Amino acid sequence: MTRYAAFSLFLALSIGGTARAAVMLTTDRATYDRSQPVILTLKNATQAEVMWGSIGRYPTIARLSQDGREEPVLMLPQAMDNALGLLGPGDEALWRWDQKRYIPGVDDLPPVRPGDDPDEPVGIDVGDVQAKKPEPRPAGPVNSVGPWVGAGRYIAQFDLIGQTVKSRPFGIGGLAVEPRGKAAVTWAQMKTAR
């Protein structure tokens, strides 16, 4: 192998290696049943720290229409904290979405009850941004707002400083009407057995 060929191979491998390093927003599955929690993971696969404008920033989610337009279904109020959100090289941040719609001005926030944290995000729960393998916290009924978004194709988006990261489209299907009584118990058992 000539020096030129060896240098070209080294350059191609170097460029290919850096091209794959990126900040990625992914879902834990490609498709979900109705009401099944969607786990969103923001992974920093670069060698640099990435940041966004506020600690209280969460992904937005849109439904993809037949003609490719994005129709927002989850747009949480963005908290204006005095500190930037930071994600170090190799670190991950997790969020758990309960498939409920929330659009400010359209969907009402649930009432704050005694003992509730008024700063807790609505409709989505936040994992530990500092941990390497954070565990998403289970969503409680207090965080559920709006109707179920229903069957269709969806995409999630997260805004970093100077960069917008989008997930691959994911699907939501399931029954139009949830079964009740004995059928509901059987349906729950079938879903957990999959």
Residue pairs with C-beta under 8 A, 6 or more apart in sequence:
1 9
20 45
21 45
21 46
21 47
22 45
22 46
23 42
23 43
23 44
23 45
23 46
23 50
23 87
23 160
23 163
23 165
24 42
24 43
24 45
24 165
25 40
25 41
25 42
25 59
25 156
25 157
25 158
25 165
25 166
25 167
26 40
26 41
26 43
26 167
26 168
27 38
27 39
27 40
27 41
27 156
27 167
27 168
27 170
28 38
28 39
28 41
29 38
29 170
30 168
30 170
30 171
31 170
31 171
31 172
31 173
32 38
32 99
32 170
32 171
32 172
32 173
32 174
33 172
33 173
33 174
33 191
34 99
34 148
34 150
34 151
34 172
34 173
34 174
34 175
34 178
35 98
35 99
35 148
35 174
35 178
36 99
36 174
36 191
37 96
37 97
37 98
37 99
37 136
37 139
38 96
38 97
38 99
38 170
39 94
39 95
39 96
39 136
40 59
40 94
40 95
40 96
40 97
40 156
40 167
41 92
41 93
41 94
42 59
42 87
42 92
42 93
42 94
42 95
42 158
42 165
43 91
43 92
44 50
44 87
44 88
44 89
44 90
44 91
44 92
45 90
46 89
47 89
48 89
49 86
49 87
49 88
49 89
50 86
50 87
50 160
50 161
50 163
51 84
51 85
51 86
51 87
51 160
51 161
52 84
52 85
52 158
52 159
52 160
52 161
53 84
53 85
53 159
53 161
54 78
54 79
54 80
54 81
54 83
54 84
54 85
55 79
55 81
55 83
55 84
55 85
56 78
56 79
56 80
56 81
56 119
56 121
57 78
57 79
57 85
57 158
57 159
58 76
58 78
58 95
58 121
58 124
58 126
59 74
59 95
59 97
59 124
59 156
59 157
59 158
60 72
60 74
60 75
60 76
60 156
60 157
60 158
61 72
61 73
61 74
61 97
61 154
61 155
61 156
61 157
62 70
62 71
62 72
62 73
62 154
62 155
62 157
63 70
63 71
63 73
63 149
63 152
63 153
63 154
64 70
64 71
64 152
64 153
64 154
64 155
64 169
65 71
70 155
72 103
73 101
73 102
73 103
73 149
73 154
74 97
74 101
74 102
74 103
74 123
74 124
75 102
75 103
75 104
76 102
76 121
76 122
76 123
76 124
77 104
77 122
79 119
84 161
85 129
86 129
87 93
87 129
90 132
91 129
91 130
91 131
91 132
92 127
92 132
92 133
92 134
93 126
93 127
93 129
93 134
94 126
94 127
94 128
94 134
94 135
94 136
95 124
95 125
95 126
95 127
95 136
96 124
96 125
96 127
96 136
96 137
96 138
96 139
97 123
97 124
98 123
98 124
98 139
98 143
98 144
99 148
99 149
99 172
100 123
100 144
100 145
100 146
100 147
100 148
100 149
101 107
101 123
101 145
101 146
101 147
101 148
101 149
102 122
102 123
102 145
102 146
103 146
106 146
107 145
107 146
108 145
109 122
109 145
110 122
110 142
110 143
110 144
110 145
112 118
113 142
116 142
120 142
120 143
121 143
122 143
122 145
123 143
123 144
123 145
123 146
124 139
124 143
125 136
125 137
125 138
125 139
125 143
126 136
126 137
127 134
127 135
127 136
127 137
128 134
128 135
149 172
150 172
151 171
151 172
151 173
151 174
151 176
152 171
152 172
153 169
153 170
153 171
153 172
154 169
154 170
154 171
154 172
155 166
155 167
155 168
155 169
155 170
156 166
156 167
156 170
157 164
157 165
157 166
157 167
158 164
158 165
159 165
175 187
178 184
178 187
179 186
179 187
